[in-house]
């Protein structure tokens, strides 16, 4: 289960308003999806998969006249339908996990057990805790693909702890985003392997290569080498 984002809600509202005004665009199912989003309902794994499937099938509609503001016929039926399902924000949201998995595997060495660099102890273990079946399937699929890449570089077996539906607690506030806090001690033990995660069953990367070019995994403790400002893709 996952909650929709504010951007998705804004698009859903726009889609419903257009549908009411013009009497066209989208389907009953699309309108129901828009209402789910607007009501901030938890969306199931099956719903998320259906959303991703919808956007993948209808992405071609973005090339039709009337999809973009200022074009004749705007908003086109395709644009209205796109908005009902959450728009571009919904498309990104429906496949966000695979980009997060890529960053997770590449930014550290997942073969070191209860250790990362010079830091040892169970608190330094590599771990993924999933909350849905789809998350678990994607995580395991990405692990198998990354293991192949690690084998080619001479690394051992992945020791990452992957568990579903675990009860865990967030650390205290002063631990959150620690390196971004003024006065924090600039220390990081991350040990990237320089192995890159490619495609795997269920992967559908959203972020362009320009984003990944910002990360230099040849530098140990690399988390310290980046700033905290958002990466621009424009």
WOMO-V586636 format. One record per pair of residues at least 6 apart in sequence whose C-alpha atoms are under 8 Angstrom apart, sorted by the first residue. I is the first residue (numbers start at 1). J is the second residue. If there is no record, write none. Layout:
i->I j->J
i->I j->J
//
This chain:
i->1 j->42
i->1 j->43
i->1 j->44
i->1 j->45
i->1 j->131
i->1 j->132
i->2 j->42
i->2 j->43
i->2 j->44
i->3 j->40
i->3 j->41
i->3 j->42
i->3 j->43
i->4 j->37
i->4 j->40
i->4 j->41
i->4 j->42
i->4 j->43
i->4 j->90
i->5 j->89
i->5 j->90
i->5 j->93
i->7 j->86
i->7 j->89
i->7 j->90
i->8 j->37
i->8 j->85
i->8 j->86
i->8 j->87
i->8 j->88
i->8 j->89
i->8 j->90
i->9 j->34
i->9 j->37
i->9 j->38
i->9 j->40
i->9 j->86
i->10 j->86
i->11 j->83
i->11 j->84
i->11 j->85
i->11 j->86
i->11 j->87
i->11 j->89
i->12 j->34
i->12 j->35
i->12 j->37
i->12 j->38
i->12 j->83
i->12 j->84
i->12 j->85
i->12 j->86
i->12 j->87
i->13 j->34
i->13 j->38
i->13 j->83
i->13 j->84
i->14 j->83
i->14 j->84
i->15 j->34
i->15 j->80
i->15 j->81
i->15 j->82
i->15 j->83
i->15 j->84
i->16 j->31
i->16 j->34
i->16 j->80
i->16 j->84
i->18 j->75
i->18 j->80
i->19 j->25
i->19 j->26
i->19 j->80
i->24 j->77
i->25 j->76
i->25 j->77
i->25 j->78
i->25 j->79
i->25 j->80
i->25 j->81
i->26 j->77
i->26 j->78
i->26 j->80
i->26 j->81
i->26 j->82
i->26 j->84
i->27 j->81
i->30 j->81
i->30 j->84
i->30 j->85
i->31 j->84
i->33 j->84
i->33 j->85
i->34 j->84
i->34 j->85
i->34 j->86
i->36 j->43
i->37 j->86
i->45 j->132
i->45 j->133
i->45 j->134
i->48 j->94
i->49 j->94
i->51 j->85
i->51 j->90
i->51 j->91
i->51 j->94
i->52 j->91
i->52 j->94
i->52 j->95
i->55 j->82
i->55 j->91
i->58 j->78
i->58 j->82
i->61 j->67
i->61 j->78
i->61 j->79
i->62 j->68
i->62 j->78
i->62 j->79
i->65 j->71
i->65 j->72
i->65 j->73
i->65 j->74
i->65 j->76
i->66 j->72
i->66 j->73
i->66 j->74
i->66 j->75
i->66 j->76
i->66 j->79
i->67 j->74
i->67 j->75
i->67 j->76
i->67 j->78
i->67 j->79
i->68 j->74
i->68 j->75
i->68 j->79
i->69 j->75
i->82 j->88
i->92 j->206
i->95 j->204
i->95 j->205
i->95 j->206
i->96 j->205
i->96 j->206
i->97 j->135
i->98 j->138
i->98 j->203
i->98 j->204
i->98 j->205
i->99 j->205
i->99 j->206
i->99 j->207
i->101 j->139
i->101 j->142
i->102 j->196
i->102 j->197
i->105 j->146
i->105 j->197
i->106 j->192
i->106 j->193
i->106 j->194
i->106 j->195
i->106 j->196
i->106 j->197
i->106 j->217
i->107 j->190
i->107 j->191
i->107 j->192
i->107 j->193
i->107 j->217
i->107 j->222
i->107 j->223
i->108 j->116
i->108 j->190
i->108 j->191
i->108 j->192
i->108 j->193
i->109 j->116
i->109 j->190
i->109 j->191
i->109 j->192
i->109 j->193
i->110 j->126
i->110 j->158
i->110 j->159
i->110 j->160
i->111 j->155
i->111 j->156
i->111 j->157
i->111 j->158
i->111 j->159
i->111 j->160
i->112 j->125
i->112 j->158
i->112 j->159
i->113 j->125
i->113 j->126
i->113 j->159
i->113 j->160
i->114 j->120
i->114 j->121
i->114 j->122
i->114 j->123
i->114 j->124
i->114 j->125
i->114 j->126
i->115 j->121
i->115 j->122
i->115 j->124
i->115 j->125
i->116 j->124
i->116 j->125
i->116 j->189
i->116 j->190
i->116 j->191
i->117 j->189
i->117 j->190
i->117 j->191
i->118 j->189
i->119 j->189
i->125 j->160
i->125 j->161
i->126 j->159
i->126 j->160
i->126 j->161
i->127 j->160
i->127 j->161
i->127 j->162
i->128 j->139
i->128 j->160
i->128 j->161
i->128 j->162
i->128 j->163
i->129 j->162
i->129 j->163
i->129 j->164
i->129 j->165
i->129 j->166
i->130 j->136
i->130 j->162
i->130 j->163
i->130 j->164
i->130 j->165
i->130 j->166
i->131 j->164
i->131 j->165
i->131 j->166
i->132 j->164
i->132 j->165
i->136 j->162
i->136 j->163
i->136 j->164
i->138 j->201
i->138 j->202
i->138 j->203
i->139 j->162
i->140 j->162
i->141 j->200
i->141 j->201
i->141 j->202
i->142 j->197
i->142 j->200
i->142 j->201
i->143 j->158
i->145 j->197
i->145 j->198
i->145 j->199
i->145 j->200
i->146 j->195
i->146 j->196
i->146 j->197
i->146 j->198
i->147 j->157
i->147 j->158
i->149 j->195
i->149 j->196
i->149 j->197
i->150 j->156
i->150 j->193
i->150 j->195
i->153 j->195
i->178 j->184
i->179 j->185
i->179 j->186
i->179 j->224
i->180 j->228
i->186 j->224
i->187 j->221
i->187 j->224
i->188 j->221
i->188 j->222
i->188 j->223
i->188 j->224
i->189 j->220
i->189 j->221
i->190 j->220
i->190 j->221
i->190 j->222
i->190 j->223
i->191 j->220
i->191 j->221
i->191 j->222
i->192 j->217
i->192 j->218
i->192 j->219
i->192 j->220
i->192 j->221
i->192 j->222
i->193 j->217
i->193 j->218
i->194 j->217
i->194 j->218
i->208 j->233
i->210 j->233
i->211 j->231
i->211 j->232
i->211 j->233
i->214 j->231
i->215 j->226
i->216 j->222
//
